[in-house]
């Protein structure tokens, strides 16, 4: 082993002593090409390469892409831009357009189409580094302001978490042309209707900002527009006397506390509590008999003035204002089915209305009238469970049933039509004539048949004890569709709720809820196409 090691060292030393070649002495000799000496053609090659590089950098792009980078803007923005019929994008947008005469088309729903032949400039030299730039600004005119406002209102209702819709709508309409007095009123109505869906501080901030734009006619807030704003705030306080309470619910805790601690708010709250405590409930006499129609009993509900909302704990109002604040309402007399619509009832409807059968679910879904769970547990043939309340029905299905029932009863009761109850009607009927009670039969929910442990389905209709108006299953069993749109803050503005919304109100609680979570003043909501095992309906008969 030692010998081998020594030989290795000696070998390495020999290699280290070998001379290193001097590459400076290496010479390359180019040959003549077609008789041309290297001293002549080498510089030419360099020149050609440089010329080609300059050509492809400075000239070729202008030949290959002759045109301009065009920046499109529009008033209002978010309009679709097409060049010679091809989609470019939505304003503001920048894109390359070939030189020559081009057809520029800018469209936006419910606005007049901007259509114009435009000469697009072009240049050959240096466009890669210094492209030709051009601007096209289109001011598109309103075609139908009513539809624009309807469209924007629906957009905000479905997306209340994007309050910028309010300011964008008002500013874009004022940026185009002077509004007529009728259009001005319609825009103002749009702002007031949007209040029903504002329940955050950010939403409130954008609402106030939109009002500033409106009252300044889209310009700067001047002294005269400030006066106009102040006048309308006073008018708002007159039309919506509980709007101050709405502010405190929408604001964040810190800012809400600042308002609640102010003297003017304390005075307003004390006056309100006094009016609630002194409110006198009144109702008509139950002089009419029930209406019986083909196995269905409709109980008579007299007209009344009562407090809608949570009236069982009025002391809480001195500490906290909530969306279930009691508000005085008046309802006219009507009749209401004393039980929920059963599977047997709905089966008769399906027999005469094949378009609403489960087999037509794809068409119903395509029209937005139901979703995939429609009639999920509904058997094709009658069985022992036909006395269960019908569930997995959408609001639209319930409304279609009511219309069908109207056609059935009009020969016997021509002055009445069937429909879903409004929330005010439902709550008055649910109270059964009892004042300030959380449940249909008093201070305890007597419908414990619906709240057994381990329950996974509703009970047959008429399983509970009746309330004072003879109504069964009004608290528990299944939630029930109501006819009005839902707003979480409607009691601060109008108990009837908004004229349009994203969800319909539901009432009554269901078998999956705890009994203490099903007081008759409890509110809920669902999209109108929604179908669930917890939701059914009953109908009312009201004079047309």
ZANUKOL-653681 format. One line per field, with one value per residue (C-alpha): residue in one letter; residue number from 1; x, y, z. Coordinates in nm, 3 decimals, m for minus. Last residue first. Layout:
<sites>
volum	A  ...;
kese	NUM  ...;
px	X  ...;
py	Y  ...;
pz	Z  ...;
</sites>
This chain:
<sites>
volum	X  X  X  X  X  X  X  X  X  X  X  X  X  X  X  X  X  X  X  X  X  X  X  X  X  X  X  X  X  X  X  X  X  X  X  X  X  X  X  X  X  X  X  X  X  X  X  X  X  X  X  X  X  X  X  X  X  X  X  X  X  X  X  X  X  X  X  X  X  X  X  X  X  X  X  X  X  X  X  X  X  X  X  X  X  X  X  X  X  X  X  X  X  X  X  X  X  X  X  X  X  X  X  X  X  X  X  X  X  X  X  X  X  X  X  X  X  X  X  X  X  X  X  X  X  X  X  X  X  X  X  X  X  X  X  X  X  X  X  X  X  X  X  X  X  X  X  X  X  X  X  X  X  X  X  X  X  X  X  X  X  X  X  X  X  X  X  X  X  X  X  X  X  X  X  X  X  X  X  X  X  X  X  X  X  X  X  X  X  X  X  X  X  X  X  X  X  X  X  X  X  X  X  X  X  X  X  X  X  X  X  X  X  X  X  X  X  X  X  X  X  X  X  X  X  X  X  X  X  X  X  X  X  X  X  X  X  X  X  X  X  X  X  X  X  X  X  X  X  X  X  X  X  X  X  X  X  X  X  X  X  X  X  X  X  X  X  X  X  X  X  X  X  X  X  X  X  X  X  X  X  X  X  X  X  X  X  X  X  X  X  X  X  X  X  X  X  X  X  X  X  X  X  X  X  X  X  X  X  X  X  X  X  X  X  X  X  X  X  X  X  X  X  X  X  X  X  X  X  X  X  X  X  X  X  X  X  X  X  X  X  X  X  X  X  X  X  X  X  X  X  X  X  X  X  X  X  X  X  X  X  X  X  X  X  X  X  X  X  X  X  X  X  X  X  X  X  X  X  X  X  X  X  X  X  X  X  X  X  X  X  X  X  X  X  X  X  X  X  X  X  X  X  X  X  X  X  X  X  X  X  X  X  X  X  X  X  X  X  X  X  X  X  X  X  X  X  X  X  X  X  X  X  X  X  X  X  X  X  X  X  X  X  X  X  X  X  X  X  X  X  X  X  X  X  X  X  X  X  X  X  X  X  X  X  X  X  X  X  X  X  X  X  X  X  X  X  X  X  X  X  X  X  X  X  X  X  X  X  X  X  X  X  X  X  X  X  X  X  X  X  X  X  X  X  X  X  X  X  X  X  X  X  X  X  X  X  X  X  X  X  X  X  X  X  X  X  X  X  X  X  X  X  X  X  X  X  X  X  X  X  X  X  X;
kese	544  543  542  541  540  539  538  537  536  535  534  533  532  531  530  529  528  527  526  525  524  523  522  521  520  519  518  517  516  515  514  513  512  511  510  509  508  507  506  505  504  503  502  501  500  499  498  497  496  495  494  493  492  491  490  489  488  487  486  485  484  483  482  481  480  479  478  477  476  475  474  473  472  471  470  469  468  467  466  465  464  463  462  461  460  459  458  457  456  455  454  453  452  451  450  449  448  447  446  445  444  443  442  441  440  439  438  437  436  435  434  433  432  431  430  429  428  427  426  425  424  423  422  421  420  419  418  417  416  415  414  413  412  411  410  409  408  407  406  405  404  403  402  401  400  399  398  397  396  395  394  393  392  391  390  389  388  387  386  385  384  383  382  381  380  379  378  377  376  375  374  373  372  371  370  369  368  367  366  365  364  363  362  361  360  359  358  357  356  355  354  353  352  351  350  349  348  347  346  345  344  343  342  341  340  339  338  337  336  335  334  333  332  331  330  329  328  327  326  325  324  323  322  321  320  319  318  317  316  315  314  313  312  311  310  309  308  307  306  305  304  303  302  301  300  299  298  297  296  295  294  293  292  291  290  289  288  287  286  285  284  283  282  281  280  279  278  277  276  275  274  273  272  271  270  269  268  267  266  265  264  263  262  261  260  259  258  257  256  255  254  253  252  251  250  249  248  247  246  245  244  243  242  241  240  239  238  237  236  235  234  233  232  231  230  229  228  227  226  225  224  223  222  221  220  219  218  217  216  215  214  213  212  211  210  209  208  207  206  205  204  203  202  201  200  199  198  197  196  195  194  193  192  191  190  189  188  187  186  185  184  183  182  181  180  179  178  177  176  175  174  173  172  171  170  169  168  167  166  165  164  163  162  161  160  159  158  157  156  155  154  153  152  151  150  149  148  147  146  145  144  143  142  141  140  139  138  137  136  135  134  133  132  131  130  129  128  127  126  125  124  123  122  121  120  119  118  117  116  115  114  113  112  111  110  109  108  107  106  105  104  103  102  101  100  99  98  97  96  95  94  93  92  91  90  89  88  87  86  85  84  83  82  81  80  79  78  77  76  75  74  73  72  71  70  69  68  67  66  65  64  63  62  61  60  59  58  57  56  55  54  53  52  51  50  49  48  47  46  45  44  43  42  41  40  39  38  37  36  35  34  33  32  31  30  29  28  27  26  25  24  23  22  21  20  19  18  17  16  15  14  13  12  11  10  9  8  7  6  5  4  3  2  1;
px	m10.979  m11.106  m10.865  m10.842  m10.521  m10.284  m10.061  m9.699  m9.409  m9.045  m8.819  m8.772  m8.623  m8.686  m8.543  m8.664  m8.786  m8.450  m8.512  m8.594  m8.653  m8.839  m8.921  m9.233  m9.420  m9.151  m8.961  m8.615  m8.745  m8.892  m8.554  m8.561  m8.559  m8.939  m8.984  m9.022  m9.331  m9.239  m9.071  m8.993  m8.889  m8.532  m8.350  m8.571  m8.842  m9.108  m8.932  m9.089  m9.449  m9.320  m9.176  m8.849  m8.719  m8.926  m8.773  m8.421  m8.366  m8.546  m8.760  m8.992  m9.361  m9.589  m9.500  m9.371  m9.421  m9.166  m9.257  m9.378  m9.326  m9.546  m9.864  m9.930  m10.308  m10.518  m10.848  m10.828  m10.729  m10.462  m10.527  m10.355  m10.088  m10.107  m10.335  m10.112  m9.912  m9.579  m9.254  m8.940  m8.614  m8.708  m8.442  m8.561  m8.923  m8.984  m9.292  m9.526  m9.406  m9.658  m9.743  m9.469  m9.488  m9.585  m9.928  m10.102  m9.967  m9.622  m9.425  m9.716  m9.766  m10.141  m10.330  m10.581  m10.466  m10.110  m10.052  m10.325  m10.162  m9.820  m9.934  m10.121  m9.820  m9.588  m9.808  m10.009  m9.975  m10.258  m10.615  m10.865  m11.202  m11.492  m11.615  m11.661  m11.843  m11.750  m11.417  m11.316  m11.133  m10.965  m10.833  m10.705  m10.496  m10.355  m10.269  m10.095  m9.890  m9.786  m9.674  m9.474  m9.315  m9.221  m9.052  m9.179  m8.959  m9.238  m9.605  m9.742  m9.798  m10.151  m10.039  m9.816  m10.034  m9.984  m10.088  m9.879  m9.581  m9.424  m9.301  m8.965  m8.765  m9.061  m8.814  m8.462  m8.302  m8.414  m8.743  m8.891  m8.562  m8.692  m8.424  m8.499  m8.867  m8.775  m8.538  m8.794  m9.068  m9.093  m9.146  m9.481  m9.539  m9.594  m9.848  m10.099  m10.435  m10.302  m10.031  m10.292  m10.476  m10.142  m10.081  m10.385  m10.292  m9.937  m10.082  m10.115  m10.069  m10.366  m10.646  m10.636  m10.659  m10.949  m10.910  m10.981  m10.765  m10.431  m10.292  m9.937  m9.760  m9.388  m9.211  m8.829  m8.733  m8.433  m8.266  m8.227  m8.042  m8.039  m8.370  m8.525  m8.458  m8.736  m8.991  m8.939  m9.255  m9.335  m9.099  m9.237  m9.563  m9.764  m10.138  m10.419  m10.671  m10.910  m11.075  m10.931  m11.192  m11.073  m11.048  m11.139  m11.038  m11.228  m11.369  m11.426  m11.531  m11.528  m11.531  m11.810  m11.797  m11.863  m11.513  m11.540  m11.276  m10.942  m10.768  m10.434  m10.376  m10.022  m9.920  m9.615  m9.508  m9.554  m9.350  m9.073  m9.064  m9.050  m8.769  m8.579  m8.609  m8.494  m8.197  m8.111  m8.117  m7.903  m7.620  m7.514  m7.679  m7.506  m7.156  m7.234  m7.314  m6.977  m6.785  m7.005  m7.003  m7.293  m7.582  m7.785  m7.733  m7.838  m8.158  m8.251  m8.223  m8.447  m8.733  m8.940  m8.912  m9.132  m9.077  m8.710  m8.663  m8.825  m8.581  m8.294  m8.449  m8.438  m8.077  m7.975  m8.147  m7.970  m7.641  m7.727  m7.766  m7.436  m7.256  m7.172  m6.971  m7.144  m7.371  m7.689  m7.563  m7.855  m7.779  m7.404  m7.455  m7.718  m7.469  m7.213  m7.473  m7.551  m7.180  m7.123  m7.429  m7.309  m6.968  m7.130  m7.331  m7.705  m7.810  m8.067  m8.387  m8.212  m8.191  m8.555  m8.468  m8.187  m8.397  m8.680  m8.439  m8.353  m8.723  m8.783  m8.502  m8.639  m8.977  m8.816  m8.615  m8.250  m7.974  m7.739  m7.458  m7.262  m7.578  m7.661  m7.306  m7.282  m7.608  m7.540  m7.174  m7.257  m7.518  m7.330  m7.036  m7.243  m7.104  m7.208  m7.570  m7.522  m7.863  m8.047  m7.773  m7.805  m8.184  m8.164  m7.916  m8.142  m8.452  m8.260  m8.143  m8.492  m8.644  m8.362  m8.442  m8.220  m7.960  m7.687  m7.333  m7.042  m6.760  m6.392  m6.144  m5.775  m5.482  m5.127  m4.870  m4.608  m4.267  m4.047  m4.192  m4.340  m3.998  m4.066  m4.379  m4.657  m5.035  m5.342  m5.691  m5.959  m6.294  m6.635  m6.883  m7.146  m7.233  m7.540  m7.808  m7.817  m8.048  m7.769  m7.428  m7.276  m6.970  m6.917  m6.611  m6.605  m6.252  m6.094  m5.727  m5.457  m5.491  m5.616  m5.408  m5.586  m5.658  m5.971  m6.181  m6.428  m6.508  m6.317  m6.218  m6.489  m6.486  m6.763  m6.531  m6.393  m6.618  m6.621  m6.861  m6.947  m6.812  m6.790  m7.064  m6.934  m6.689  m6.320  m6.120  m5.740  m5.612  m5.266  m5.213  m5.178  m4.934  m4.851  m4.630  m4.497  m4.449  m4.301  m4.060  m3.919  m3.739  m3.644  m3.651  m3.476  m3.223  m3.125  m3.108  m2.890  m2.655  m2.622  m2.563  m2.294  m2.113  m2.121  m1.984  m1.700  m1.609  m1.642  m1.348  m1.065  m1.182  m1.083  m1.343  m1.267  m1.603  m1.524  m1.156  m1.046  m1.015  m0.688  m0.713  m0.394  m0.289  0.018  m0.185  m0.289  0.045  0.042  0.112  0.444  0.436  0.573  0.242  0.210  0.545  0.446  0.130  0.319  0.559  0.271  0.097  0.419  0.453  0.097  0.149  0.458  0.286  0.000;
py	4.178  4.053  3.824  3.447  3.336  3.052  2.811  2.727  2.479  2.500  2.276  2.004  2.259  2.421  2.763  2.943  3.244  3.286  3.232  3.454  3.442  3.632  3.551  3.732  3.404  3.275  2.976  2.985  2.878  2.566  2.460  2.445  2.133  2.098  2.444  2.812  3.016  3.269  3.309  3.634  3.625  3.680  3.899  4.205  4.414  4.655  4.673  4.581  4.610  4.697  5.022  5.193  5.079  4.758  4.691  4.642  4.275  4.318  4.041  4.058  4.009  3.711  3.488  3.130  2.909  2.741  2.383  2.194  2.477  2.772  2.807  2.433  2.481  2.796  2.829  3.206  3.172  2.914  2.553  2.258  2.106  1.814  1.987  1.888  1.567  1.606  1.726  1.515  1.419  1.418  1.278  1.479  1.595  1.955  1.941  1.782  2.055  2.292  2.464  2.723  2.900  3.265  3.242  3.011  3.142  3.209  3.521  3.693  4.072  4.058  3.738  3.764  3.443  3.572  3.370  3.559  3.892  3.755  3.617  3.932  4.156  3.912  3.916  3.601  3.395  3.431  3.316  3.552  3.666  3.856  3.562  3.324  3.021  3.060  3.220  2.926  2.713  2.995  3.134  2.786  2.778  3.120  3.003  2.692  2.909  3.126  2.819  2.699  3.043  3.047  2.711  2.374  2.117  2.067  1.964  1.936  1.570  1.439  1.247  1.031  0.716  0.711  0.895  0.816  1.001  1.041  1.390  1.363  1.579  1.794  2.057  1.967  2.076  2.437  2.607  2.889  3.007  2.951  2.687  2.528  2.491  2.342  2.091  1.999  1.898  1.541  1.687  1.822  2.195  2.196  1.916  2.156  1.979  1.673  1.883  2.097  1.790  1.654  1.982  1.934  1.570  1.674  1.913  2.291  2.412  2.443  2.688  2.837  3.214  3.454  3.829  4.148  4.452  4.501  4.795  4.833  4.979  4.893  4.670  4.656  4.324  4.486  4.566  4.873  4.794  4.923  5.106  4.885  4.575  4.685  4.609  4.236  4.062  4.308  4.156  4.257  4.400  4.605  4.596  4.760  4.502  4.374  4.044  3.702  3.456  3.096  2.918  2.551  2.323  2.001  2.116  2.479  2.582  2.952  3.032  3.236  3.611  3.809  3.794  4.153  4.399  4.453  4.708  4.733  5.060  5.196  5.361  5.142  5.174  5.553  5.583  5.369  5.600  5.915  5.766  5.668  6.016  6.180  5.945  6.011  6.389  6.354  6.167  5.841  5.625  5.826  5.781  5.417  5.353  5.498  5.261  4.957  4.983  5.161  4.980  4.913  5.269  5.418  5.209  5.353  5.703  5.590  5.526  5.826  5.724  5.964  6.254  6.176  6.143  6.484  6.634  6.466  6.603  6.959  6.915  6.786  7.079  7.322  7.150  7.175  7.551  7.582  7.379  7.007  6.977  6.828  6.533  6.729  6.843  6.663  6.342  6.342  6.404  6.128  5.888  5.976  5.916  5.573  5.499  5.562  5.361  5.062  5.085  5.107  4.793  4.719  4.873  4.659  4.847  5.181  5.098  5.199  5.555  5.580  5.442  5.680  5.970  5.836  5.813  6.168  6.298  6.105  6.272  6.617  6.557  6.464  6.672  6.455  6.207  6.266  6.277  5.917  5.796  5.975  5.828  5.472  5.462  5.602  5.335  5.044  5.131  4.959  4.616  4.408  4.477  4.242  4.097  4.414  4.625  4.454  4.467  4.841  4.886  4.705  4.894  5.222  5.139  5.021  5.355  5.547  5.395  5.500  5.701  5.854  5.730  5.969  5.791  5.870  5.741  5.791  5.713  5.597  5.511  5.287  5.424  5.126  4.861  5.130  5.261  5.324  5.198  5.428  5.391  5.599  5.459  5.646  5.604  5.501  5.540  5.346  5.436  5.229  5.404  5.300  5.040  4.780  4.918  4.929  5.073  5.001  5.133  5.060  5.092  5.301  5.218  5.110  4.791  4.826  4.730  4.746  4.969  4.937  5.169  5.049  4.684  4.457  4.428  4.204  4.178  4.342  4.572  4.684  4.605  4.780  4.680  4.956  4.947  5.329  5.591  5.792  5.596  5.528  5.349  5.368  5.279  5.132  5.208  5.044  4.861  4.532  4.344  4.652  4.857  4.556  4.506  4.860  4.939  4.615  4.373  4.622  4.726  4.364  4.304  4.613  4.505  4.158  4.301  4.541  4.264  4.044  4.333  4.386  4.016  4.029  4.261  4.159  3.805  3.819  3.776  3.506  3.345  3.324  3.348  3.137  3.250  3.178  3.117  3.167  3.004  3.178  3.328  2.975  2.913  2.539  2.440  2.253  1.923  1.972  1.907  1.579  1.464  1.554  1.354  1.047  1.084  1.107  0.805  0.602  0.679  0.567  0.243  0.172  0.239  0.000;
pz	m0.431  m0.099  0.079  0.116  0.285  0.205  0.398  0.325  0.344  0.455  0.663  0.399  0.161  m0.177  m0.264  m0.578  m0.378  m0.200  0.173  0.470  0.843  1.111  1.474  1.601  1.661  1.893  1.748  1.906  2.250  2.088  1.939  1.561  1.339  1.350  1.203  1.283  1.203  0.937  0.598  0.415  0.051  m0.062  m0.317  m0.296  m0.453  m0.328  0.008  0.342  0.459  0.806  0.666  0.758  1.098  1.083  0.738  0.876  0.790  0.455  0.313  0.015  0.090  0.022  0.314  0.291  0.598  0.824  0.908  1.221  1.470  1.562  1.354  1.365  1.394  1.364  1.555  1.603  1.970  1.888  1.794  1.972  1.754  1.511  1.259  0.964  1.001  1.188  1.031  0.977  1.145  1.515  1.748  2.045  2.029  1.923  1.702  1.959  2.194  2.040  2.368  2.332  2.665  2.725  2.565  2.321  1.990  2.140  2.238  2.415  2.416  2.336  2.257  1.970  1.804  1.788  1.471  1.281  1.368  1.276  0.940  0.843  0.915  0.737  0.428  0.367  0.047  m0.201  m0.266  m0.423  m0.300  m0.455  m0.665  m0.369  m0.510  m0.879  m0.782  m0.560  m0.816  m1.008  m0.679  m0.587  m0.907  m0.823  m0.471  m0.609  m0.847  m0.551  m0.356  m0.659  m0.696  m0.327  m0.378  m0.258  m0.083  0.169  0.161  0.513  0.606  0.549  0.239  0.458  0.432  0.055  m0.261  m0.567  m0.711  m0.367  m0.261  m0.084  m0.327  m0.434  m0.568  m0.452  m0.784  m0.763  m0.841  m1.049  m1.204  m1.559  m1.629  m1.291  m1.379  m1.719  m1.557  m1.288  m1.534  m1.401  m1.054  m1.164  m1.193  m1.571  m1.520  m1.361  m1.315  m1.130  m0.969  m0.790  m0.660  m0.532  m0.349  m0.130  m0.057  0.030  0.285  0.283  0.641  0.873  0.960  0.612  0.647  0.597  0.586  0.783  0.718  0.889  1.085  1.211  1.515  1.545  1.795  1.749  1.593  1.415  1.752  1.973  2.294  2.651  2.703  2.433  2.643  2.880  2.608  2.643  2.522  2.244  1.987  1.648  1.515  1.760  1.692  1.497  1.383  1.120  1.206  1.108  0.977  0.967  0.631  0.648  0.359  0.291  m0.041  0.062  0.409  0.493  0.864  1.012  1.037  1.355  1.498  1.617  1.505  1.670  1.888  2.064  2.244  2.235  2.562  2.621  2.257  2.257  2.578  2.432  2.126  2.333  2.542  2.227  2.075  2.396  2.424  2.060  2.109  2.422  2.254  2.421  2.152  1.879  2.023  2.102  1.736  1.634  1.860  1.790  1.410  1.245  1.075  1.390  1.517  1.183  1.171  1.511  1.362  1.075  1.320  1.206  0.839  0.645  0.886  0.950  0.574  0.526  0.775  0.593  0.275  0.403  0.517  0.173  0.001  0.233  0.154  m0.217  m0.177  0.010  m0.255  m0.270  m0.590  m0.891  m0.968  m0.908  m0.565  m0.397  m0.588  m0.530  m0.157  m0.146  m0.307  m0.038  0.233  0.084  0.046  0.417  0.519  0.319  0.483  0.826  0.760  0.742  0.413  0.231  0.312  0.252  m0.121  m0.159  m0.057  m0.311  m0.597  m0.503  m0.551  m0.896  m0.982  m0.860  m1.082  m1.378  m1.331  m1.297  m1.613  m1.580  m1.732  m1.931  m1.906  m1.585  m1.371  m1.458  m1.395  m1.058  m0.927  m1.038  m0.937  m0.592  m0.523  m0.683  m0.456  m0.185  m0.287  0.018  m0.081  m0.380  m0.472  m0.372  m0.531  m0.870  m0.853  m0.791  m1.075  m1.322  m1.208  m1.234  m1.586  m1.682  m1.582  m1.753  m2.093  m2.386  m2.197  m2.410  m2.453  m2.419  m2.596  m2.545  m2.802  m2.738  m2.967  m2.915  m3.180  m3.029  m2.922  m2.841  m3.073  m3.298  m3.399  m3.769  m3.946  m3.830  m3.798  m3.722  m3.672  m3.865  m3.688  m3.820  m3.533  m3.342  m2.980  m2.895  m2.690  m2.326  m2.166  m2.144  m2.245  m2.592  m2.764  m3.135  m3.320  m3.693  m3.826  m4.103  m4.130  m3.891  m3.691  m3.332  m3.029  m2.694  m2.396  m2.182  m1.964  m2.067  m2.121  m2.360  m2.728  m2.874  m3.253  m3.459  m3.653  m3.317  m3.020  m2.682  m2.401  m2.151  m1.796  m1.788  m1.806  m1.982  m2.192  m2.224  m2.492  m2.506  m2.852  m2.904  m3.270  m3.609  m3.831  m3.671  m3.918  m4.095  m3.777  m3.597  m3.892  m3.883  m3.557  m3.384  m3.676  m3.904  m3.640  m3.585  m3.960  m4.010  m3.730  m3.880  m4.229  m4.099  m3.914  m4.224  m4.435  m4.187  m4.232  m4.615  m4.697  m4.465  m4.516  m4.886  m5.152  m5.410  m5.366  m4.996  m4.909  m4.617  m4.261  m4.070  m3.702  m3.493  m3.166  m3.013  m2.735  m2.646  m2.474  m2.393  m2.029  m1.978  m1.780  m1.426  m1.257  m1.442  m1.309  m0.954  m0.986  m1.099  m0.809  m0.568  m0.717  m0.708  m0.341  m0.266  m0.450  m0.249  0.082  0.000;
</sites>
